[in-house]
Amino acid sequence: MPRRRATLLIHLYRLLTWLASPFARLLLAGRLRRGKEDPARLAERFGRASRPRPKGPLVWLHGASVGEIIAIMPLMDRLRALGFKVLLTSGTVTSARLAAARLPPDVVHQFVPLDSPAFMRRFLKHWRPDLVLLVESELWPNLLLEVGRRRVPLVLVNARMSERSFGQWSRLPKSAAALLAHVDLCLAQGPQDAERLGALGAARVTPTGNLKFDAPPPPVDLAAFDALRAATAGRQVMVAASTHPGEEAMVVEAHATLARQLPDLLTIIAPRHPERGREVIGVATEAGCPAVLRSDGYLPDRGTQIYVADTIGELGLFYRLAPVALLGGSLIRHGGQNPIEPVKLDAAILHGPHVANFAALYAQLDAAGGAVPVADAGALAASAATLIGDGALRRRMLAAAQATIATLGGALERTLAAIDPYLVQIRLERHPG
């Protein structure tokens, strides 16, 4: 496709990021202190590879964090089955830990470089990808421009453009169009995402659905599950998953209300950012609810009311254990979290009013009776009490939710069909035989 010339604003961004490159260590030093970087792999953030490039055709997939990586795991498996090597990049420590735990050994994981021309050029010179797949909304200017300079095809997969992001990009229409001109194809999650991407200047946009509907349920460590199930035998259990600051206090308040009628209740709180575990312990302690941290090696005993699950990659364990799950990021204005995993693992879903990130999905679930919205701690306590006490109601909710999710699958096959011409071209032109 024809490439649009970069706007003055993009030129300014490139200049500033180039000039800032020598000071990048100062930025990363602050992130290191907050536990947001891996000190052993800091060089990767400057585009310096810690692994050799595998021989053969290489597809580079980039997703921001844990959710994006989980969504594209089936896609990575299919690419590997077709004979392509896979390079996966992400930007968070938690996603790197997940990659180490769940990726096969032939998939190379690296931290994505900071968005500097110098770092991106160094990265691309080493890895020489044949195809770039960016997940959801990772529109970093220098990444797009440096890939474009090398004439490597770039596709947005599972592409998302929220109303908020659309509003922000719409203030810079020429810059948005210039950047999107470096995207060969946008495979959007839904019609609204496709419409917004097209309005911003993307030339080829196709709605293919959300890959997260096709992702399998997360695996579980059976020994850990058996140990936790034994420790909670005979108790009612509720999980509040992927919570954010401000939500834990409401969950603890709801727990205290529920515990008056369910004295054996255990509430598991899994904060979205595990490093906040001790902060959550403080919230529970201040409310008079005995709490322990999973990362300290504790299992809940009979005296434990709040179990803080500050670990990586274990949400599948807690969804399997708890019959009722509150999805966090929804009681405060964060936009909500993805409900697909708990539905697939038989947990009845409660959610707050702020679910803009998954608005269409939650609307379908609510309309089908597959999820229950709650506005505050009181509503959370009342709805959780009803669901915990009524197994038949839970089963009806789960059946409705699972039927809804089942109708929304198929994105993986549509995505593979859309990128197949690029894979064929790579075989024919770059890696024949």
Disulfide bonds with the S-S distance in Angstrom:
none
